[in-house]
Amino acid sequence: MALYASDALAGKRILITGGGTGLGKGMAAHFASLGAKVHIWGRRAEVLQAAADEINARHPGAVAFQTVDIRKADLVDAAVGEIFDTHGQLTGLVNNAAANFIAPTKDLSARGFEAITSTVMNGGFFTTHAVGKRWIAQGLKGSVVSTLVTWIWTGSAYVVPSAMAKAAINAMTMSLAVEWAKYGIRLNAVAPGPFPTEYAWQMLSPTGDAAVGATQADEVPAGRYGRIEELGNLMTLLMSDGADYITGETICIDGGHHLAAPSTFAGLNKLDDDAWAKIKAAGVAATNASKAQRTV
Protein backbone atom coordinates (compact mmCIF):
# COMPACT_ATOMS: atom_id res chain seq x y z
CA MET A 1 0.00 0.00 0.00
CA ALA A 2 1.37 3.40 -1.00
CA LEU A 3 1.90 5.63 2.02
CA TYR A 4 3.03 8.77 0.20
CA ALA A 5 1.93 10.61 -2.93
CA SER A 6 4.03 9.90 -6.00
CA ASP A 7 5.50 13.42 -5.84
CA ALA A 8 6.21 13.44 -2.08
CA LEU A 9 9.93 14.03 -2.66
CA ALA A 10 9.69 16.17 -5.79
CA GLY A 11 12.35 18.86 -5.69
CA LYS A 12 14.60 16.82 -3.40
CA ARG A 13 18.13 15.81 -4.37
CA ILE A 14 19.49 13.05 -2.12
CA LEU A 15 22.94 11.47 -1.93
CA ILE A 16 23.18 7.83 -0.79
CA THR A 17 26.55 6.32 0.05
CA GLY A 18 26.78 2.60 -0.63
CA GLY A 19 23.89 3.11 -3.02
CA GLY A 20 24.66 0.45 -5.61
CA THR A 21 23.51 -2.60 -3.67
CA GLY A 22 21.36 -3.75 -0.77
CA LEU A 23 19.51 -1.24 1.36
CA GLY A 24 21.18 1.68 -0.40
CA LYS A 25 19.91 0.59 -3.79
CA GLY A 26 16.48 -0.04 -2.29
CA MET A 27 16.39 3.48 -0.85
CA ALA A 28 17.49 4.95 -4.17
CA ALA A 29 14.64 3.22 -5.96
CA HIS A 30 12.14 4.24 -3.29
CA PHE A 31 13.16 7.90 -3.34
CA ALA A 32 13.14 7.97 -7.14
CA SER A 33 9.60 6.57 -7.17
CA LEU A 34 8.52 9.57 -5.09
CA GLY A 35 10.03 12.16 -7.43
CA ALA A 36 13.49 12.72 -5.94
CA LYS A 37 16.73 13.06 -7.86
CA VAL A 38 19.19 10.59 -6.37
CA HIS A 39 22.98 10.33 -6.43
CA ILE A 40 24.52 6.99 -5.50
CA TRP A 41 28.11 6.43 -4.43
CA GLY A 42 30.24 3.33 -4.21
CA ARG A 43 33.61 1.97 -5.29
CA ARG A 44 32.49 -0.34 -8.11
CA ALA A 45 31.51 1.54 -11.26
CA GLU A 46 29.85 -1.42 -12.94
CA VAL A 47 27.64 -2.09 -9.90
CA LEU A 48 26.62 1.57 -9.67
CA GLN A 49 25.95 1.70 -13.41
CA ALA A 50 23.73 -1.38 -13.23
CA ALA A 51 21.77 0.04 -10.29
CA ALA A 52 21.34 3.42 -11.99
CA ASP A 53 20.24 1.79 -15.25
CA GLU A 54 17.72 -0.41 -13.46
CA ILE A 55 16.13 2.48 -11.57
CA ASN A 56 16.27 4.93 -14.49
CA ALA A 57 14.45 2.39 -16.66
CA ARG A 58 11.45 2.92 -14.38
CA HIS A 59 12.10 6.56 -13.48
CA PRO A 60 14.03 8.17 -16.35
CA GLY A 61 16.80 10.52 -15.31
CA ALA A 62 16.25 9.99 -11.59
CA VAL A 63 19.63 8.48 -10.66
CA ALA A 64 23.23 9.54 -11.25
CA PHE A 65 26.33 7.90 -9.81
CA GLN A 66 29.94 8.58 -8.87
CA THR A 67 32.69 6.18 -7.85
CA VAL A 68 33.99 7.54 -4.55
CA ASP A 69 36.15 6.07 -1.81
CA ILE A 70 34.51 7.71 1.19
CA ARG A 71 37.50 6.85 3.37
CA LYS A 72 39.38 9.70 1.64
CA ALA A 73 38.23 13.13 2.81
CA ASP A 74 39.59 15.01 -0.21
CA LEU A 75 37.83 12.69 -2.66
CA VAL A 76 34.57 13.04 -0.76
CA ASP A 77 34.77 16.83 -0.73
CA ALA A 78 35.55 16.98 -4.46
CA ALA A 79 32.67 14.63 -5.33
CA VAL A 80 30.16 16.60 -3.23
CA GLY A 81 31.41 19.80 -4.86
CA GLU A 82 30.83 18.26 -8.29
CA ILE A 83 27.21 17.46 -7.41
CA PHE A 84 26.52 21.01 -6.19
CA ASP A 85 28.27 22.61 -9.17
CA THR A 86 27.00 20.32 -11.93
CA HIS A 87 23.61 19.04 -10.80
CA GLY A 88 22.42 21.43 -8.10
CA GLN A 89 22.28 21.59 -4.34
CA LEU A 90 21.65 18.48 -2.29
CA THR A 91 18.73 18.52 0.12
CA GLY A 92 19.46 15.20 1.82
CA LEU A 93 22.18 12.70 2.62
CA VAL A 94 21.93 9.03 3.58
CA ASN A 95 25.05 7.65 5.26
CA ASN A 96 24.60 4.02 4.28
CA ALA A 97 28.02 2.72 3.19
CA ALA A 98 29.26 0.02 5.53
CA ALA A 99 31.66 -2.87 5.90
CA ASN A 100 31.35 -5.77 8.31
CA PHE A 101 32.28 -9.36 9.01
CA ILE A 102 32.05 -11.62 12.04
CA ALA A 103 35.26 -12.70 13.77
CA PRO A 104 36.63 -13.30 17.24
CA THR A 105 38.12 -9.98 18.30
CA LYS A 106 41.32 -11.68 19.50
CA ASP A 107 42.00 -12.67 15.88
CA LEU A 108 41.17 -9.28 14.38
CA SER A 109 44.00 -7.53 12.53
CA ALA A 110 44.59 -3.78 12.54
CA ARG A 111 43.87 -3.79 8.82
CA GLY A 112 40.53 -5.54 9.36
CA PHE A 113 39.58 -3.08 12.09
CA GLU A 114 40.45 -0.10 9.91
CA ALA A 115 38.60 -1.49 6.88
CA ILE A 116 35.36 -1.33 8.85
CA THR A 117 35.84 1.78 10.97
CA SER A 118 37.28 3.88 8.15
CA THR A 119 34.24 3.20 5.98
CA VAL A 120 31.53 3.57 8.62
CA MET A 121 32.90 6.18 11.02
CA ASN A 122 35.41 8.17 8.95
CA GLY A 123 33.39 7.96 5.75
CA GLY A 124 30.17 8.90 7.52
CA PHE A 125 31.80 11.94 9.07
CA PHE A 126 33.65 13.04 5.92
CA THR A 127 30.46 12.92 3.83
CA THR A 128 28.32 14.63 6.47
CA HIS A 129 30.95 17.35 6.87
CA ALA A 130 31.36 17.94 3.13
CA VAL A 131 27.61 18.29 2.61
CA GLY A 132 26.85 20.12 5.86
CA LYS A 133 29.47 22.84 5.45
CA ARG A 134 28.02 23.70 2.03
CA TRP A 135 24.52 23.89 3.42
CA ILE A 136 25.72 26.22 6.16
CA ALA A 137 27.75 28.42 3.80
CA GLN A 138 24.84 28.74 1.36
CA GLY A 139 22.12 29.14 3.99
CA LEU A 140 20.36 25.93 2.99
CA LYS A 141 18.28 23.53 5.03
CA GLY A 142 19.08 19.83 4.85
CA SER A 143 18.47 16.40 6.32
CA VAL A 144 21.03 13.69 7.11
CA VAL A 145 19.87 10.15 7.89
CA SER A 146 22.40 7.46 8.83
CA THR A 147 21.79 3.72 8.66
CA LEU A 148 22.83 2.20 12.00
CA VAL A 149 22.13 -1.00 13.97
CA THR A 150 20.59 -1.82 17.35
CA TRP A 151 24.10 -2.71 18.56
CA ILE A 152 24.65 1.01 19.19
CA TRP A 153 22.63 0.50 22.40
CA THR A 154 23.89 -2.93 23.43
CA GLY A 155 27.22 -3.51 21.73
CA SER A 156 27.74 -6.87 20.05
CA ALA A 157 30.33 -9.57 20.38
CA TYR A 158 32.17 -10.67 17.24
CA VAL A 159 31.38 -7.48 15.30
CA VAL A 160 33.19 -5.09 17.64
CA PRO A 161 34.57 -2.68 14.98
CA SER A 162 31.12 -2.29 13.45
CA ALA A 163 29.46 -1.76 16.83
CA MET A 164 32.09 0.84 17.73
CA ALA A 165 31.87 2.69 14.41
CA LYS A 166 28.07 2.72 14.28
CA ALA A 167 27.96 3.99 17.87
CA ALA A 168 30.28 6.81 16.80
CA ILE A 169 27.88 7.84 14.03
CA ASN A 170 25.05 7.75 16.56
CA ALA A 171 27.09 10.15 18.72
CA MET A 172 27.69 12.36 15.68
CA THR A 173 23.95 12.37 14.97
CA MET A 174 23.07 13.57 18.45
CA SER A 175 25.93 16.06 18.63
CA LEU A 176 25.39 17.75 15.27
CA ALA A 177 21.61 17.77 15.75
CA VAL A 178 22.24 20.31 18.51
CA GLU A 179 25.08 22.18 16.81
CA TRP A 180 23.44 22.51 13.40
CA ALA A 181 19.76 22.94 14.32
CA LYS A 182 20.14 26.72 14.12
CA TYR A 183 21.04 26.33 10.44
CA GLY A 184 17.92 24.29 9.67
CA ILE A 185 19.93 21.10 9.33
CA ARG A 186 18.51 17.93 10.89
CA LEU A 187 20.39 14.72 11.66
CA ASN A 188 18.63 11.46 12.42
CA ALA A 189 19.33 7.76 12.04
CA VAL A 190 17.51 4.49 11.59
CA ALA A 191 18.45 1.15 13.14
CA PRO A 192 17.05 -1.58 10.89
CA GLY A 193 16.66 -5.12 12.13
CA PRO A 194 16.86 -8.07 9.72
CA PHE A 195 16.47 -6.79 6.15
CA PRO A 196 18.21 -9.51 4.11
CA THR A 197 20.60 -8.33 1.40
CA GLU A 198 22.85 -10.69 -0.53
CA TYR A 199 26.38 -9.57 0.39
CA ALA A 200 25.64 -8.59 3.99
CA TRP A 201 23.88 -11.90 4.58
CA GLN A 202 26.90 -13.78 3.22
CA MET A 203 29.30 -11.90 5.48
CA LEU A 204 27.18 -12.28 8.63
CA SER A 205 26.15 -15.88 8.01
CA PRO A 206 28.85 -17.15 5.67
CA THR A 207 28.39 -20.85 6.39
CA GLY A 208 24.70 -20.85 5.60
CA ASP A 209 24.13 -22.47 8.99
CA ALA A 210 20.93 -21.28 10.64
CA ALA A 211 22.69 -21.39 13.98
CA VAL A 212 25.42 -19.02 12.84
CA GLY A 213 25.16 -15.30 12.17
CA ALA A 214 22.10 -13.90 10.46
CA THR A 215 18.78 -13.77 12.30
CA GLN A 216 16.08 -16.24 11.31
CA ALA A 217 12.60 -14.89 10.57
CA ASP A 218 10.98 -16.88 13.38
CA GLU A 219 13.22 -15.09 15.90
CA VAL A 220 11.54 -11.77 15.07
CA PRO A 221 8.31 -11.09 17.03
CA ALA A 222 6.67 -9.89 13.83
CA GLY A 223 7.44 -13.32 12.37
CA ARG A 224 9.17 -12.06 9.24
CA TYR A 225 12.02 -9.99 7.85
CA GLY A 226 11.67 -6.31 7.06
CA ARG A 227 10.62 -5.08 3.63
CA ILE A 228 12.49 -2.40 1.74
CA GLU A 229 9.36 -0.30 1.26
CA GLU A 230 8.84 -0.19 5.03
CA LEU A 231 12.32 1.18 5.58
CA GLY A 232 11.75 3.49 2.62
CA ASN A 233 8.61 4.91 4.21
CA LEU A 234 10.49 5.74 7.42
CA MET A 235 13.40 7.26 5.50
CA THR A 236 10.97 9.30 3.39
CA LEU A 237 9.43 10.78 6.53
CA LEU A 238 12.83 11.80 7.84
CA MET A 239 13.81 13.31 4.48
CA SER A 240 10.56 15.22 4.06
CA ASP A 241 9.70 18.75 5.11
CA GLY A 242 6.92 17.29 7.23
CA ALA A 243 9.44 16.05 9.81
CA ASP A 244 11.23 19.34 10.47
CA TYR A 245 10.85 19.00 14.25
CA ILE A 246 12.51 15.57 14.43
CA THR A 247 16.26 15.73 14.95
CA GLY A 248 18.91 13.88 16.94
CA GLU A 249 16.90 10.64 16.99
CA THR A 250 17.75 7.06 16.07
CA ILE A 251 14.60 5.13 15.24
CA CYS A 252 14.58 1.33 15.39
CA ILE A 253 12.69 -0.58 12.72
CA ASP A 254 13.01 -4.30 13.46
CA GLY A 255 9.62 -5.88 14.16
CA GLY A 256 10.38 -5.86 17.88
CA HIS A 257 13.46 -8.05 17.51
CA HIS A 258 15.87 -6.23 19.82
CA LEU A 259 13.22 -6.00 22.56
CA ALA A 260 12.35 -9.70 22.58
CA ALA A 261 15.70 -11.46 22.31
CA PRO A 262 19.39 -10.75 21.86
CA SER A 263 19.84 -9.06 18.49
CA THR A 264 23.60 -9.48 18.72
CA PHE A 265 26.04 -12.28 17.97
CA ALA A 266 26.40 -13.45 21.57
CA GLY A 267 25.27 -16.94 20.55
CA LEU A 268 28.52 -17.42 18.67
CA ASN A 269 30.30 -17.99 21.99
CA LYS A 270 29.61 -21.71 21.51
CA LEU A 271 31.75 -21.97 18.36
CA ASP A 272 35.19 -23.57 18.47
CA ASP A 273 38.31 -22.59 16.53
CA ASP A 274 37.56 -25.01 13.68
CA ALA A 275 34.15 -23.43 13.15
CA TRP A 276 35.71 -19.96 13.12
CA ALA A 277 38.26 -21.11 10.55
CA LYS A 278 35.44 -22.20 8.23
CA ILE A 279 33.62 -18.90 8.75
CA LYS A 280 36.78 -16.95 7.96
CA ALA A 281 37.36 -18.93 4.77
CA ALA A 282 33.78 -18.38 3.62
CA GLY A 283 34.04 -14.66 4.39
CA VAL A 284 37.30 -14.34 2.46
CA ALA A 285 35.71 -16.09 -0.52
CA ALA A 286 32.75 -13.69 -0.49
CA THR A 287 35.09 -10.69 -0.24
CA ASN A 288 37.27 -11.93 -3.10
CA ALA A 289 34.22 -12.47 -5.28
CA SER A 290 33.11 -8.92 -4.53
CA LYS A 291 36.57 -7.52 -5.33
CA ALA A 292 36.66 -9.41 -8.60
CA GLN A 293 33.55 -7.49 -9.73
CA ARG A 294 35.43 -4.21 -9.33
CA THR A 295 38.00 -5.20 -11.93
CA VAL A 296 35.59 -6.50 -14.55
Order of alpha helices (4+ residues) and beta strands (2+ residues): beta-alpha-beta-alpha-beta-alpha-beta-alpha-alpha-beta-alpha-alpha-beta-alpha-alpha-beta-alpha-alpha
